[in-house]
Each structure stands twice: as C-alpha cells, then as structure tokens.
Amino acid sequence: MVNSTEPPSPERRDFLKKACTVGLGAATVLVPAAAGLTVLLDPLRRKTEAGEKMLITTVEALPKDGTPQKFAILANRVDAWNRLPNAPVGAIYLRKTGEKAVEALNVVCPHAGCFVDFRGDKKDYYCPCHNSSFGMDGKIADPKSPSPRGLDSLEVEVRGSEVWVLFQNFQTGKSEKVPVA
C-alpha cells in the first residue's frame, strides 16, 4: 500500500524553486528593459506637425511695389523628448506679384544653407557665404554662382486677404528640390 502523506520528491521541489526564480528574475529584468526601450523609441513614434499651411500675414501688409518682406516662421516643434511651442523654424520672403498674387521664397541658400539677404538698392537676394546673387524671382543671377539651383519657392494660398504658406526646408547642395523630413 502507498502512503499518500508522503512528501513530494526533492527533485520536484527543486524544479519549482528554479522555475519561480527564473520567472521572477526575468520579470525583474524585462519590465525595466521594456520601459527603457519605450522611452528610447518614443521620438520615432511621434507624429510631426509638418505639412500644414501657416497664416503669415495679410496681402495689404505687403508693399505694393513688390519689394520682398522677410517673415520669421514660428511653429510648435517636437525635438526628441522636448516640445517647443512657437519656436522659430525658419524664415521666408514674401512679395506681391499682383493684386492678390503673392510669391514666397525660403531664405535658405540652396548652396550651403546660409540665409540670404535682400538688397533693396540692387533689387536682388545676396548670399554672404559665397557672394552669390539671385534675382527677384529667386533664379540665379550670377552665372559663377556655386548654388546648384535658385532659391526655393514655397506654395502660397491667398484666402480672402490672408496669406497662407506651406513652409518647408529643402536639402542643400542638390540641383533638385528634395524636402527635408
């Protein structure tokens, strides 16, 4: 006859101890590792606020003679783990080309990324980094310019009297306009 009050075999107890130890150890390591990985990969999961047109000014605020006016572009920016509300992300030149027509140019030179200045006396844009000049329409004015393309034009929409611009930066040093992600 078999005695049912006999304790379980020592091998079975050792297996249960080891299984519990491995399970608790794995949980102790995996929970902080998963939390750390979530924090590390968080910026990759976030959506950016790019791709929307921004209200810049009104048509009436632009000079009637077509002289370009510089405007800073402010946007909410998410940079890694930081949220920066109303941070400067660039600048543009706006100029009237008709009664309700407006042209927008990015101020970044396509050659090396320097900001161009508008020279009112010569009626051109000038890049101080490589002494290049661009016409009022943004096209290269100096044939010796190292810039691979003219200034980057931006999409403009006039809604009533408001001027809305789709702001974006483009890669420098390339002959075609490639948006920066």
N, C-alpha and C positions, 0 to 999 in steps of 0.2 A: 504494500500500500504506500502511496506517495503522500508525504506530508505537505499540505497546502500552506502551512505557515512558514515555510522555508523562505529565507530572504532571496531576492534575485541574485543572479550570478554577478561577481565583481566585474566581469568584462562588460556587462550591460550597463552597470553604473558608470564605469569609466567612459564608455561611449557617450552617454547622456551628458556627462560633465564636459567632455571635449566639444560636443556639438553645441552646447549652450555657450561655452567660452568663445568658440569661433563665431557664432551668431552675434553675441554681444560685442565682440571685437570688431566685426565687420560693420555693425551699426555705428559704433563709436567712430570709425574712420570714414565711412561713407556719408554720413549726414553732414559733417563739416566740409568734406570734399565737394559734395553736391552744392552746398551753399556758396562756397568759394567759386565754383565753376559758373554758377548763375550770375554772381556779381561780375566776374571776368567777362562773360559773354553778353552782358546786358546792353552795352552800346551797339552791338551788332544787331540786336532785335528791335531797337528803337526806330521809329519812322521819323524822317526829317520833314520839315515844313516847307521844303522847296517846291517849286513848280506852280506857285500861285502868283497872280499879278498883284502888285502893290500900288496903292494910291500914292503918288509922288507930289503932285501939285495941281493947279488949275491952268487951263490954256491962257487965261487972262494974266496970270503971273509971269508968263514968259515974254521976253522982249519981242516987240512986233517986227523989228528989223532982222530977226533970225540969228541974233547973237546967242551962242550957246551959254547955258547957265548950269553950273555944277550943283548936284544934289547928293547928299550922303544917303546911303541906303541902310536903314535900320531894320532889323528883323529879330525874331526870337530864335536863338541859336542853341542847339544841343551839341555839346562838345564833350565826348567821352561821358563822364559822370556829372557834368555841370550843365545847368540850364541858365542861359544868359538872356534875360528879356531885354528887348530893344538895344541889341548890341550892333555896332557898325560892322557891316559885312562887305562894304564896297562903296563905290560912287559911280555916278553916271553924268553925262552931259545931255541936256535936253535943249532942243531948239525948234522954233516954229518954222515949218516949211510951207505953210499955207494957213488959211483962216482957221481951220480946225485940224490941220495936219501937224504932227509932231514927230521928230526923229530923236531916237535915244542911242547913245554910244557909250559903251563901257570905257571908263577912264584908264583901264589897264592896257599898257602897250603889249601887243602880241609877240614882241621880240623877247623881252626878258622880264616882263611883269612890273615894270616901273609905271608910276602914274604919270599920264601926260597932262600938260598944262595948255590952256587955250591962250593964244597970244592975240589980243584984240587988234594990235597995230598991224600985224601981218595976216590976220584972219585965217589962222591955221592952228593946229594942235602940234605941240612940240614935246618930244621925249628927251628929258635932260640926261638920261643914261647913255644914249648913243647918238645924240644930236640928230635925230630923225624928225621929219615933219610930215604931217598928214593934212589933207585938205579939209574944208568944212564938212564934206560928206563922209570923212573918215578914211578915204582912199589914200594910199601912199603918194606923197607929193614929191619926195626926193628919190630919184632913181637909185642913188647909192645907199638907200636905207637897208639896214640888215634885217628889218622886220619882214617876216615871211608873208604877212597879209596886212590889210588895212585894219583900222580899229573895228572892234566887234560891235555890230548893230544889234539892238535888242528889240523884241516885239513890244509895240506900243498900241494901246487902245484908248481912244477918247470916248468917255461916257458922259454925255452932256457937256459940261465944261471941265470935268475931271480927267487928269492924265494918269493912266494906269500902265505900269511897265512890268514885264516878266523879266526880272533880274536874274542873271546867271553869269558865272565866270567861265572862261574857256582856257584850255591848255595853251601855254606859251611855247614858242619855238616851232610850231607846226603850221603848214600852209593852209590846212583846213580847220574850220571851227569845230573843236571837239569839246563838248561841255565837261566841266569838272564835276565829278559826282559828289 
